Amino acid sequence: MPKVVIVYLSTSGNTKAMADSIAEGVSSRNVDAQTVNFHEARIEDLKSADAIVLGSSTFYYKMLPPMEKFIESLEKAKVKAKIGAAFGSYGWSGEAPVMIAEKLRQLGITVIDPVLRIQYQPTDKDLEECKRLGKDIANKVKEAAK
């Protein structure tokens, strides 16, 4: 079964809620979804994944520094998933998901556009959008497996 690993770094729980909804969307398409807090993420799991989805809240117009270091560790480990996506919550600017997507592209990963950015706490409508992204990721993983 194809596998999608969703790694999030959430300061207030909003990005975690997004990650959980993305995973729900992936699972609804019969694709294995593993959601992990950034602190518990293991490079080995990401190396074996068919898709990597990374989420971070935005802080001072950037992704959180630990997420940036994490992406650098993916590069050093030569992680080469076929498909990727980026998401995150923000208070006023929202650049982190765009920066994550750019870094994933630099690793040679095909990123699903547009990146998903949600301001403040996700509403039910926002969480449905997260589930839709999860379904899109699962569909792309299945297509790539053919």
C-alpha positions in Angstrom: 0.0 0.0 0.0 1.4 3.5 -0.9 2.4 5.6 2.1 2.1 9.3 2.8 4.0 10.8 5.7 2.7 14.1 7.0 5.1 16.0 9.3 3.9 19.2 11.1 5.4 21.8 13.4 2.5 23.5 15.2 2.9 26.2 17.8 -0.8 26.6 18.7 -2.4 23.4 17.4 -3.8 24.9 14.2 -1.3 23.3 11.9 -1.8 20.0 13.7 -5.5 20.2 13.1 -4.7 20.7 9.4 -2.3 17.7 9.4 -5.0 15.5 10.9 -7.5 16.5 8.3 -5.1 16.0 5.4 -4.4 12.5 6.8 -8.1 11.8 6.9 -8.4 12.8 3.3 -5.4 10.5 2.3 -6.9 7.6 4.3 -10.3 8.0 2.7 -8.6 7.0 -0.6 -7.2 3.8 0.8 -3.6 5.1 1.1 -1.7 4.8 4.3 -1.3 8.1 6.1 1.2 8.6 8.9 0.9 11.9 10.8 3.9 12.8 13.0 4.9 15.7 15.1 8.1 17.2 13.8 9.9 16.2 17.0 9.1 12.5 16.4 9.7 12.4 12.6 12.2 9.8 11.5 14.2 10.2 8.3 13.8 6.5 7.6 10.0 6.8 7.4 10.3 9.7 5.0 12.8 7.8 2.8 10.3 5.0 2.4 7.3 7.3 1.7 5.6 7.8 -1.6 4.7 11.3 -0.6 5.9 13.8 1.9 3.7 16.5 3.2 5.2 19.2 5.5 3.4 21.8 7.5 4.6 24.7 9.6 3.1 27.8 11.1 4.6 31.1 10.0 6.7 33.1 12.4 8.1 36.5 11.6 7.4 36.0 7.8 9.3 32.6 7.7 8.8 29.0 8.4 9.8 28.0 11.9 13.6 27.5 12.1 13.4 23.9 13.3 11.4 23.0 10.2 14.0 24.7 8.0 16.7 22.6 9.7 14.6 19.5 9.3 14.2 20.1 5.5 18.0 20.5 5.3 18.4 17.1 7.0 16.1 15.6 4.3 18.4 17.0 1.7 21.5 15.5 3.4 19.7 12.2 3.7 18.9 12.3 0.0 15.2 11.8 0.6 13.5 11.6 -2.8 9.8 11.1 -2.5 7.9 11.4 -5.7 5.2 13.8 -4.5 5.0 16.5 -1.9 2.8 19.2 -0.5 3.1 22.1 1.9 0.6 23.6 4.4 0.4 25.8 7.4 -1.5 28.2 9.5 -0.5 31.8 10.1 -1.6 34.9 12.0 -0.9 37.7 9.5 1.6 36.9 6.7 1.6 33.1 5.8 4.9 32.7 4.0 6.0 29.3 5.5 4.0 26.9 3.3 5.3 28.7 0.2 8.9 28.4 1.5 8.4 24.8 2.3 7.1 24.1 -1.2 10.1 25.8 -2.7 12.5 23.7 -0.6 10.7 20.5 -1.6 11.0 21.4 -5.3 14.7 22.0 -4.8 14.9 18.4 -3.5 13.4 17.2 -6.8 9.9 16.5 -5.4 6.8 17.3 -7.4 4.8 19.6 -5.2 1.0 19.8 -5.5 -0.1 23.4 -6.0 -1.5 25.6 -4.6 0.0 25.3 -1.1 -2.5 25.3 1.6 -2.5 28.3 3.9 -5.1 28.9 6.6 -5.3 32.0 8.7 -5.8 31.5 12.5 -7.8 28.5 13.7 -9.1 26.3 10.8 -12.9 26.5 10.4 -14.9 23.4 9.3 -14.7 24.7 5.7 -11.0 25.0 6.0 -10.7 21.5 7.4 -12.7 20.2 4.4 -10.1 21.9 2.2 -7.4 20.0 4.1 -9.2 16.8 3.4 -9.5 17.6 -0.2 -5.7 18.2 -0.4 -5.3 14.8 1.3 -7.5 13.2 -1.4 -5.5 14.9 -4.1 -2.2 13.7 -2.7 -3.6 10.1 -2.4 -4.8 10.2 -6.0 -1.4 11.5 -7.2 0.4 8.7 -5.3 -1.8 6.1 -6.9 -1.2 7.5 -10.3 2.5 7.5 -9.8 2.4 3.9 -8.7 0.8 2.7 -11.9 
